[in-house]
């Protein structure tokens, strides 16, 4: 159980970090508050929002 929790935390933190680093590639409005909110909420938004999913992919892969 601890290993699963550790893996989930690492995946979450990795997603936050990668999205933060590639935020400039997205079509989202620039701003520190917007960047923080969209970075921290990435799992929920990724599952529930097609537009966010496309922008998240752009941020991670540089397309």
Protein Blocks (a to p, Z undefined) as FASTA:
>chain_A
ZZmmmmmmmmmmmmmmmmmmmmmmpmbdcdfklmmmmmmmmmmmmmmomklmmmmmmmmn
oZZ
